[in-house]
Amino acid sequence: MSPADFALLQPHLERVSTELRQSLITPHEPIQQMFFPEAGFGSITTSGSGSQVEIGIVGREGLVGAIPVLLGSDRTPHECFVQSAGEMLRIETVALCAAARESASLNRLLLRYIMVQFVQAAQTALANATYTLDVRLARWLLMCQDRLDGDDLQITHEFISIMLGVRRPSTTLAVQALEGQRLIRARRGRITILDREALTALADDSYGLPEAEFGRLIEGA
């Protein structure tokens, strides 16, 4: 964002440390605070019939709580929690909304980010309906790495199962398949990406569209 727009937000920003699985947005409750991740990222999930599935990831490129708040709602049926611990800049929702009303350029930038989030959610739906689990896992790992520094992801098979909406044994087989191709190395609670180029080739068209839209709408603005 422009220096002028950042200056509107800066007095209201508070740096906070986050922990794994820490709740950022609680379903059906007023959103009183929003978050700009700087290190680590959050996962947006939806739940039903005892299952929980990820529908979006928000990292240092975005703003947690952007979609409901900036579209005029004070709450959402979706949860957002910390998927990778780190640091975020917290801002009161009323302060963010006031700044967006004051600055047309800030409001436009935030709405463009919402568009990117919609594209990401749509691409996730397409991937879940169309691609095999190993392809979906490759896409998900790439999206996670995009929001981190380095090649190591602190993640368990159980957590991956929740994010991809599949049973744990299926996740284990998918991880083993990628490891057998030497794309990743899996250790207890950790996955290391060894060959991003090959992982991207495996992900095919399931990965890249939201990232391209971010480049067009945000980086190219």
N, C-alpha and C positions, 0 to 999 in steps of 0.2 A: 504494500500500500504506500501511498505518497507520504512524505514527512509530515505534511499538514494533517492528514487523516490520522496518522499515528499519534500526533500531538494531542488530538482530541481524546484518544483512548488512554494514553500513557499515565495520566494522574490516577486512573481508576484500576490499573493493572497491579496485581499482587502475585508474586512468584510463589508457587507452592510445590512441594514434593508429592509425588503420587506413589501408591502401592498397588501391586497386582490385585486385580478384581475389585479395586476401590470403586464405589458407585459415583458416577458423575451426574447422570440424569436418571431419576426414578420414574418408572411408568405411572402416568395418571396423576402426578403431583406437580404443583407449580414449579416452573424452572426459574429459580431465583438467581442462579449463577451460571456463567458460561465459561468455557476454557479454550485458550489457545495453546495446544501442545507445543513444547519446544524440544523435549527429549522424551521418547516413548510415545505411545499412541493409545487411542480408545477404540472400543468395538461397540457398534450399534447392533442390537439384537432384537428379534421378535420372538414371542413365545406362544405356545398353544399345545394342548393335549399332552402336557408334561415335557414337551421338547423345546429347545432353544436353538435358534439358528441366527448366524450373523448375516446382516444385510448391508453393513457398511463399516469402513475403517476411517478414522479421523486421526491424522498425524500432524506434523508441523506445517503441512500445507493448508490446514483448515481451522474450523471453529466448532467445538462441541456445543450442540444446542441450536445451531444455525437454522435448520429447516423449520422446526415448529415456531420458534420465536420470531424470525424474520418474515414468516408467512402469516403472522397475526394470531398465533395460538400461544397460550401460556403453559401448555403441557403436551405430552405425547404418549401414546400407548407403548412406545419402544423404550428399551433400557439402553444406557450407555455406561460402560464401565472400563476401567483401565486394563488393557490387554498386555501392555509392556510398560513397566514402571519407569518413571523419569521425573521431569519437571514440566509444569504448565503455568501459564499466566491466567489467573482467575480474574474475572470481571463481573460485577453485578449486572444482571440483565437490564435493569432500568438505565444504567449508565451506557451500556452498549446501544440500546435502542435510541436513547437521546442523541448519541453521537451520529447514528445512522440517519436520524431525522435532520440533523444539522448539516450533514455533508452528503450531497447527492453522489459524489464520486465514491465515498465509502459505502453508501447504500448499494450502488451499482456493483461494486466489487463483491460485496457479500452475497448479493443475489446471483451473481455469476458463479460463486462458489456453490450455492445451492443447486444450480444447474449441473455442476460437476458431480455433486452427490447423487442427484437423480440418475445420471448416466451410470454411475458406479452401481447403484442399486439395481438398475435394469440389466446391466451386464452380469451381475451376480445371479439374478434370476435366470438369465440365459445359460450361464455356465452350469448352474445346478440342474437345469432341465435337459441340457444337451450333451455335456462333456462327461467323460469318464472321471472317476475319482482321482486318478493320478494326475490328470490334466488340471482338475480343480485345485488339487493340492499344490501343484506347481504355480498356478496363478496366485494362490493365497500367500505362498512363501515369498513370491516376488513383490506383492503388495506390502507385505510386512517389511521386507528389506528396504523398500523405497523410503520407509519412514524411520529407518535406523541408520546408525553409522557402523559399518562393518558387516561381517558375514554371519555372525552368530545370533541365533534367536533363542531366547530362554522360553521354552515351550514344551509341554507334555503331550503325549498322544491323546490323553483324555481331553485336554483343552482343544486340540485340533478337531477332535470328534464333535465337540459342541459347536465350534465355529463353522464346520462344514455340514453339520446336521446329519451325521452318519454314526453308525455303531463303532465302538473302539476297535474291534477286530478288523473292520474294513480299513480304518485309518492305519493300523499297524501294517497291513499288507501294502497300502499305498506308499507309506514311508519306506518300506523295504524295497519296493519296486524302484523308487527314485535313488535309493542308496545303491542298489544293484547296478544302476546305470552310472554310478559315480557322479551324480548331480549334487548329492548332499551327503553329509555324514551325520548320523543320528547317535546321540549319547543320551543318557538319562537326563531328562529335563532340558535338553539342548539340541538344536539342529544347526549345523553349519552348512552354508551354501558353498559348494565347491566349484560349480560351473554355471554361472548365471546365464551365459549365452545359450547353453544347451537347455537350461531350464526354461528360458524364454521361448525357445523353439518348440519345446514340448507343450507349453501353455497355448501356443498358437494364437488364434483370434480371441480366445477367452480373456486374454490380457492385452492391455494397450489402449483401448478406446477411451476409458475415463482419463487415463494419463495424457492422451493426446488432447482431450478437451480441456484439461487443466492448462496445458501449454498454450492452447489457443485463446482461452477466455481469461486466464489469470496472468500467466507469464508474458503473454503477448499483448496484454492490455496497455 
